[in-house]
Each structure stands twice: as structure tokens, then as C-alpha cells.
Amino acid sequence: MNDNLKSRLQKNGLVSERLVYLVDKYDLSSITEILDIGSWHLGQAIELYQLFPDAKVSAFEPVPESYNLCLQNRNSYGIDDSKISVFNVALSDVIGEVKFYAVDPTTSSSPNIGASSLLKFMDGLNGSFFSQTWNQKEILVDCLTLDKWCNDNQKDRIDLIWMDTQGTELSVLKGAEKTLKDVKVILTEVGLKPYYEGHSMKKEIDEFLLERGFIEIDESFELNGFDYEANTIYVNENNFTQR
């Protein structure tokens, strides 16, 4: 399986660039349930499906416009719901209808909807912190915990989580206490300096996951374009067979 996966790794694929840190060390053959949390355009979910064609990918995108974009992109690849399912919900540590702060492309100098979050931007960042001005509009979205979603959808195990939720990654993990017991690997964005109100920081995520058996692959840590956030990988070696 790993040799087949290595042959599928895409030269310029974002997921492929991250899986390089896993493919020679861990047996990936048992990965059959994958989550893409904070999908935006479904790009990484589609790449995950292409890399793990026997797996089921579930993607989560709360912004209605981005959710519709996910569906359009899935259809453009001719992929059906049995392979990639898309859910128009946010994941966090609460259940119910919640306020969400979507980037408003009509009033922002750059329509970066991917910066939408359950959190507000901190005051005074636009213009100085960002090279572009991103204005948020408040909307209401449905929110679930991952544990609740897994129960509702009869998922008894999740193997791999790809996550980019713009500062709420720790809240997602707190809502997944039961689910995390079987997770093998988490590929996620982590905050280094806050730019949202209540932005979770890498140190908090490190501590939370370490208490649950996850260790960071140190060499996988890389800045995500600037020094406010980074990408990294955590694995639970109790659930993962080493090669």
C-alpha cells in the first residue's frame, strides 16, 4: 500500500507534501476513514481521495458559498457522495446554531473566504497585519462536536484528520474526546501568534494531544507563509503500525 501511495504522491499537491513525513515510517494501509475539517473548496479532500482511493472522505464546510463550491468541485471531478461526502456544518466543542464570521468578498480587498472562522479578527490587524483588508460578516451556522457527528453517522473509527479551522483547532479536538482514541494521524494548522480573538495556540494543542497519546513529528513543522501560523503533524503510535 505504501509503495502504491508513493507512486500517487503529486509533485505539487499540498497533501502529498505533508504525507512525505509519514509514508516511509508508518503503515498507511489501514487508513479508510478520512476527515477534511474546514474544507473551503474541497481541494485537499479531493487529493486525499486520489491518494487513498479505497477510503471514505468526509469534508466539513460551514460557509454556504464555500459549501456550494465544494459540491461544484466534487461534481466537476465526477466523484459521488459514496467517496466524498460534504457537510454544511462547523465542528467545535458545542452543539447548536452559532455565530460564524465569514470573510465578505464584496467589501474585502482580497476575497480570501478561507480566512472565515468561528472567531472574530482581533482589532487593529487589518491594514497593518494583513497586506489585504479582510472584512467579516456575521452569519449563523449549524455546529456539531466531532463525537456527535460520528455517532449520528455511524462512524466507529476515524483514521486520519486534515484540519484547518482558522484558530479553533483546539475546540474541534475538545469536541472529539471519544473519536481521538482511535485516530492515527492529525495533519493540522496551528497558531503561533494570535490574530483571531480566542485563537488557540500550538502549545495548547501540543499539551492536549500529548495527554491523549499523540506526539508531534518535529520535522513536519513548517511555517504557513508567515510566522503567525504553521502546519504540523501529530501521530498516535499506539494506533499506528511503524514500517
PyMOL commands that set and color helices and strands:
alter all, ss='L'
color gray80, all
select helices_A, chain A and resi 2-8+14-23+43-51+64-76+113-115+146-152+169-174+179-181+202-210+218-220
alter helices_A, ss='H'
color red, helices_A
select strands_A, chain A and resi 33-37+56-60+84-87+90-91+96-103+136-144+160-163+185-191+215-216+222-223+229-235
alter strands_A, ss='S'
color yellow, strands_A
deselect
rebuild
show_as cartoon
